[in-house]
Amino acid sequence: MTSDATDHGSVLSAGLPMAVPMPGLPGHVRIHEVGARDGLQNEKSTVATEVKAQFVHRLAEAGLTTIEVTSFVHPTWVPQLADAAELMPRLADLAARPELRLPVLVPNGRGLERALELGVREIAVFGSSTESFARANLNRTVAESLAMFEPVVARARDEGLRVRGYLSMCFGDPWEGPVPVARAARAARRLYELGCTEVSLGDTIGVATPGHVVALLDELTAGGVPIGHLAVHFHDTYGQALANTLAALQRGVGVVDASAGGLGGCPYAKSATGNLATEDLVWMLHGLGIETGVDLDRLSATSAWMAEQLGRPSPSRTVRALTHREP
């Protein structure tokens, strides 16, 4: 065996890829971790509040600095997250750390009030590019949902909060099919104009491909939305999430959503395999020489632990590779 092969093997056994940078990519990417909220919200069996709190703490210990922790929606709609008010006090030690961001999802003004009462410093609202999903998810048209968000965003900004705007169905819709670039860009631009400090472009059913991603980003930046205010949120239904992420990075996007262990999925697509796994994303980013601040071994161990709590193996390829490797 050559010395190069030996070195390469030692790198892999340490849970790290060989770093070989590509030109034109950001030097640092901030990962917006959604596992505790988006990842768990569709779980049919109730996850104990203390398990959720441990999950968030472990994610923070692994180096993630933005962890979306819960949602203040009505319990009827998302029973799994009905314990938001009980969870937040268990995260007070993390909330006190200025380098950590613990956003929560709020659907309306009442949700914002509940979040403010608990000292939340960052919120997110959740819109749609398509009329069908807006009706299914919010029981409103796209225009009506944006109008509902306007006072919520304004009040939050007046209170000094960061506000993220999620936009779902940016690339495809299970009822309407492919989503025209101009339509998705129009809705995203409106969220930005409302005052959202960041707009996350969601491939909710995982049908995007790199060219479509580039076209949407180019449409938005040409229309006056700075690339620094955009994030991407890919599902891996057809195995395209990492390819789409790389295309976004090449266009200058520096914030990528991901879910530890690949938790989560789309209830509208039976073949959906869930969110982009944070570990798979980190493996690629570290291999590209991009800083994330994440300890991949710790993160993989956290996802393996959470998979045990849920009673099933993690779908993340990287988690499986790292947790089953020989010492």
C-alpha positions in Angstrom: 0.0 0.0 0.0 1.3 3.4 -0.9 1.7 6.2 1.6 -1.1 8.1 -0.2 -3.4 5.2 0.2 -2.6 5.0 3.9 -3.2 8.7 4.4 -6.5 8.4 2.6 -7.6 5.5 4.7 -6.8 7.3 7.9 -8.9 10.2 6.8 -11.8 8.0 6.1 -11.5 6.1 9.4 -11.7 9.5 11.2 -15.1 10.1 9.7 -13.9 12.8 7.3 -13.6 13.0 3.5 -10.5 14.2 1.8 -10.9 18.0 1.3 -10.6 18.9 -2.4 -12.0 22.4 -3.0 -13.7 23.6 -6.1 -13.5 27.2 -7.4 -16.4 29.5 -7.1 -17.9 28.2 -3.9 -18.5 29.9 -0.6 -15.9 29.3 2.1 -18.5 28.8 4.8 -22.0 27.5 4.8 -24.5 28.0 7.6 -26.7 24.9 8.0 -30.2 25.6 9.0 -31.0 22.4 11.0 -34.7 21.5 10.7 -34.8 18.0 12.2 -36.4 18.9 15.5 -39.3 20.7 13.8 -39.7 19.6 10.2 -38.2 16.3 10.8 -40.4 15.2 13.8 -43.7 16.9 12.9 -44.9 14.0 10.8 -44.0 11.3 13.3 -47.2 9.4 14.2 -46.0 8.2 17.6 -45.6 11.0 20.1 -42.0 11.9 20.9 -41.5 12.9 24.6 -40.7 16.5 25.2 -37.5 15.5 27.1 -36.3 13.5 24.1 -36.8 16.5 21.9 -34.9 18.7 24.3 -32.0 16.2 24.4 -32.1 16.1 20.6 -31.7 19.8 20.3 -28.9 19.9 23.0 -27.0 17.1 21.1 -27.4 19.0 17.8 -25.9 22.1 19.4 -23.0 20.1 21.0 -22.3 18.8 17.5 -21.6 22.3 16.3 -24.9 23.3 14.6 -25.6 27.0 15.3 -29.1 27.3 13.8 -31.6 24.7 15.0 -35.3 25.2 14.3 -36.8 23.7 17.4 -40.6 23.6 17.1 -43.8 25.2 15.8 -46.5 27.3 17.4 -49.3 25.9 15.3 -52.6 24.8 16.8 -52.2 21.3 18.2 -55.1 20.1 16.1 -53.0 20.6 13.0 -49.6 19.3 14.2 -50.2 17.2 17.4 -46.5 16.2 17.5 -45.5 19.8 18.3 -48.3 20.5 20.8 -45.6 20.7 23.5 -43.9 23.8 22.2 -44.5 25.8 25.4 -43.1 23.0 27.5 -40.1 22.5 25.3 -38.8 26.1 25.2 -38.0 26.4 28.9 -35.9 23.2 28.6 -33.8 25.0 26.0 -33.2 28.1 28.1 -29.5 27.4 28.5 -29.1 27.2 24.7 -31.2 30.3 24.2 -28.9 32.2 26.5 -25.9 31.5 24.2 -25.6 34.4 21.7 -24.0 32.3 19.0 -27.0 30.0 18.8 -30.1 30.6 16.8 -33.3 28.7 17.8 -36.0 29.8 15.4 -39.6 28.5 15.7 -42.4 28.4 13.1 -45.4 30.5 13.6 -48.6 30.4 11.4 -50.3 33.6 12.5 -50.5 36.5 15.0 -51.5 34.2 17.8 -48.5 32.0 17.2 -46.3 35.0 17.3 -47.7 36.2 20.6 -47.0 32.8 22.1 -43.5 32.8 20.8 -42.8 36.3 22.1 -44.1 35.4 25.6 -41.5 32.7 25.7 -38.6 35.0 24.6 -38.1 33.6 21.1 -35.7 35.7 19.1 -36.3 34.3 15.6 -39.4 33.1 13.8 -40.4 31.6 10.5 -43.6 31.8 8.4 -44.6 29.2 5.9 -46.1 30.1 2.5 -46.7 28.4 -0.8 -45.9 29.0 -4.5 -49.0 27.2 -5.6 -52.7 27.7 -5.0 -53.4 24.0 -4.4 -50.9 23.7 -1.6 -51.9 27.1 -0.1 -55.5 25.8 0.1 -54.4 22.4 1.5 -52.0 23.7 4.1 -53.4 27.1 5.0 -56.9 27.0 3.7 -56.2 30.3 1.9 -55.1 31.5 -1.5 -51.5 32.4 -2.1 -52.5 36.1 -1.9 -54.6 35.6 1.2 -51.8 33.8 3.0 -49.3 36.5 2.1 -51.7 39.1 3.4 -52.0 37.1 6.7 -48.2 37.1 7.1 -47.8 40.8 6.5 -48.7 42.0 10.0 -47.0 39.0 11.6 -43.7 39.8 9.9 -44.1 43.6 10.6 -44.7 43.0 14.3 -41.9 40.5 14.6 -39.4 42.9 13.0 -40.7 45.7 15.2 -39.8 43.4 18.2 -36.3 43.0 16.8 -36.8 39.4 15.6 -35.2 37.8 12.6 -38.0 36.5 10.3 -37.5 33.6 7.8 -40.0 33.0 5.0 -40.4 29.4 3.9 -41.8 29.0 0.4 -43.0 25.5 -0.4 -43.6 23.9 -3.8 -41.1 26.1 -5.6 -40.3 23.4 -8.2 -43.2 21.0 -8.3 -46.7 20.5 -6.8 -48.5 17.1 -6.4 -51.7 18.5 -7.8 -50.4 21.1 -10.3 -47.3 19.5 -11.6 -44.1 21.5 -12.5 -44.1 25.1 -11.1 -43.1 27.8 -13.6 -40.0 29.7 -12.5 -41.8 33.1 -12.7 -44.6 32.0 -10.4 -42.2 30.7 -7.7 -40.0 33.8 -8.0 -43.0 36.1 -7.7 -44.1 34.5 -4.4 -40.5 34.4 -3.0 -40.0 38.1 -4.0 -43.2 39.0 -2.1 -42.0 37.3 1.1 -38.7 39.3 0.8 -40.7 42.5 0.2 -42.8 41.8 3.3 -39.7 42.0 5.4 -38.5 38.4 5.7 -34.7 38.6 6.4 -34.3 35.2 4.7 -36.4 33.3 2.2 -36.0 29.5 2.0 -36.8 28.0 -1.4 -38.4 24.6 -0.8 -38.5 21.6 -3.1 -41.2 20.0 -1.0 -41.7 16.9 -3.1 -38.1 16.5 -4.2 -38.6 16.9 -8.0 -36.1 19.7 -8.7 -33.0 19.3 -10.8 -29.9 21.6 -10.9 -30.9 23.6 -14.0 -34.3 24.4 -12.5 -32.6 25.5 -9.3 -30.2 27.8 -11.1 -33.1 29.3 -13.2 -35.1 30.2 -10.1 -32.1 31.7 -8.3 -31.2 33.7 -11.4 -34.7 34.9 -11.7 -34.8 36.1 -8.1 -31.5 37.9 -8.2 -32.3 39.5 -11.5 -35.6 40.7 -9.8 -33.8 42.4 -6.9 -33.6 39.7 -4.2 -29.9 39.5 -3.0 -28.5 36.0 -3.0 -27.4 36.6 0.6 -31.0 36.6 1.6 -31.8 33.2 0.0 -31.6 29.7 1.4 -32.5 26.3 -0.2 -34.5 23.4 1.2 -34.3 20.2 -0.7 -36.0 16.8 -0.3 -34.2 13.8 -1.7 -37.2 11.9 -3.2 -35.3 11.3 -6.5 -31.8 11.5 -5.2 -31.2 15.0 -6.4 -30.8 17.0 -3.1 -27.0 17.1 -3.1 -26.7 17.9 -6.8 -29.3 20.7 -6.3 -27.4 22.0 -3.3 -24.1 22.1 -5.3 -25.9 24.1 -8.0 -27.1 26.6 -5.4 -23.7 26.9 -3.9 -22.2 27.7 -7.3 -24.7 30.6 -7.5 -23.6 31.9 -4.2 -26.2 30.6 -1.8 -24.6 30.3 1.7 -27.5 28.8 3.8 -28.7 25.3 3.3 -31.6 23.6 5.2 -31.1 20.0 6.3 -32.5 17.5 8.8 -30.3 15.4 11.1 -30.5 11.8 10.0 -32.7 12.7 7.1 -35.8 12.9 9.3 -39.0 14.1 7.8 -40.8 13.6 4.6 -43.7 14.9 2.4 -47.2 13.4 3.1 -48.2 14.2 -0.4 -45.6 12.0 -2.2 -45.6 8.3 -1.3 -42.1 7.9 -2.7 -40.6 10.9 -0.8 -37.6 9.9 1.3 -37.5 13.0 3.4 -35.3 16.0 3.9 -31.7 16.2 2.8 -29.8 14.5 5.6 -27.5 16.9 7.5 -24.7 14.4 7.6 -24.8 13.8 3.9 -24.6 17.5 3.4 -21.8 18.0 5.8 -19.8 15.2 4.2 -20.1 16.9 0.8 -19.3 20.4 2.2 -16.2 19.2 4.1 -15.1 17.3 1.0 -15.3 20.6 -0.8 -13.2 22.4 1.9 -16.2 24.4 3.0 -16.4 25.3 6.7 -19.5 24.4 8.6 -18.4 24.2 12.3 -20.0 20.8 12.6 -18.4 17.7 14.1 -19.6 15.0 11.8 -18.9 12.1 14.1 -20.9 13.8 16.9 -23.7 14.6 14.6 -23.9 11.1 13.2 -24.0 9.7 16.7 -26.8 12.1 17.6 -28.8 10.9 14.6 -28.2 7.3 15.4 -29.4 7.9 18.9 -32.5 9.7 17.6 -33.2 6.8 15.2 -33.2 4.5 18.3 -35.7 6.7 20.0 -38.0 6.4 16.9 -37.4 2.7 16.6 -36.0 2.6 13.1 -32.7 3.0 11.3 -31.6 6.4 10.0 -32.1 6.8 6.2 -28.9 8.9 6.0 -26.2 7.1 4.0 -23.5 8.9 5.9 -24.9 8.0 9.3 -25.0 4.4 8.3 -21.5 4.5 7.0 -20.0 6.2 10.0 -21.9 4.3 12.7 -21.1 0.9 11.2 -17.5 1.4 10.2 -14.8 -0.7 11.8 -12.7 1.0 14.5 
